[in-house]
Amino acid sequence: MDIITENDIDEIAARDYLAANRGVELFPRIPDDLTVSTAAKLLHVSEPTIERMVADGQITLTKTAITAYIERNYLANRPINLTQNTPNQPK
């Protein structure tokens, strides 16, 4: 079995799949009202980050809001792959 790495993801196909499957429940056993801890786990961030996001109005502590946030930001933080002709970026 091959393991798919982050660099193997076809972003266009992934976005098309999400668009075609909007009726799929992303978090089937998670209640509609979330705690800060649960929201942090779903978004893979810290609890203080969730508290700041709520204070800034970026999200509310509901499953619907978290799902919408994920859909808006899906693949947004992927690194840009440099081509062979592009000079290396400083580390």
C-alpha positions in Angstrom: 0.0 0.0 0.0 1.3 3.4 -0.9 1.1 6.3 1.5 0.0 9.6 0.0 2.1 12.5 1.1 1.1 16.1 1.3 3.0 16.8 -1.9 1.0 14.1 -3.8 -2.4 15.8 -3.2 -4.1 17.0 -6.4 -5.5 20.2 -5.0 -8.0 20.7 -7.9 -9.3 17.2 -7.4 -9.5 17.7 -3.7 -11.5 20.9 -4.1 -13.8 19.3 -6.7 -14.4 16.4 -4.3 -15.3 18.7 -1.4 -17.7 20.7 -3.7 -19.4 17.6 -5.0 -19.8 16.1 -1.5 -21.1 19.1 0.5 -23.8 16.9 2.1 -21.2 14.7 3.7 -21.1 15.1 7.5 -17.5 16.0 8.4 -18.0 15.4 12.2 -20.8 12.9 12.6 -20.6 12.2 16.3 -19.7 15.8 17.4 -22.5 17.8 19.0 -23.7 21.0 17.3 -22.5 23.2 20.2 -18.8 23.0 20.9 -16.5 23.6 23.7 -13.3 25.6 23.2 -11.4 22.3 23.7 -13.4 20.4 21.1 -13.1 23.2 18.6 -9.3 23.3 19.2 -9.0 19.6 18.5 -11.1 19.8 15.3 -8.9 22.6 13.9 -5.7 21.3 15.3 -4.9 24.5 17.1 -4.5 25.5 20.7 -7.3 26.6 23.0 -6.0 30.2 23.3 -6.1 30.3 19.4 -9.7 29.3 19.4 -10.5 31.9 22.1 -8.8 34.6 20.0 -10.7 33.5 16.9 -14.0 33.7 18.8 -13.1 37.1 20.2 -12.2 38.3 16.7 -15.4 37.0 15.2 -13.7 34.5 12.9 -15.8 31.6 14.2 -18.4 30.7 16.7 -18.4 27.6 18.8 -20.7 25.6 16.6 -20.1 22.6 14.3 -21.5 24.6 11.4 -19.1 27.5 11.9 -16.1 25.1 12.3 -17.1 23.2 9.1 -17.5 26.4 7.1 -14.1 27.6 8.4 -12.5 24.4 7.3 -14.1 24.6 3.8 -13.0 28.2 3.4 -9.4 27.5 4.4 -8.9 24.0 3.1 -5.4 23.6 1.7 -4.7 27.3 2.3 -1.7 26.7 4.4 0.1 24.2 2.1 3.6 25.2 1.2 4.2 26.3 -2.3 6.3 23.8 -4.2 9.3 25.4 -5.8 10.2 24.3 -9.3 13.8 23.3 -10.1 14.5 26.6 -11.8 13.4 28.7 -8.8 16.2 29.7 -6.4 15.9 28.2 -3.0 14.3 30.4 -0.4 16.4 31.3 2.7 15.7 29.2 5.8 
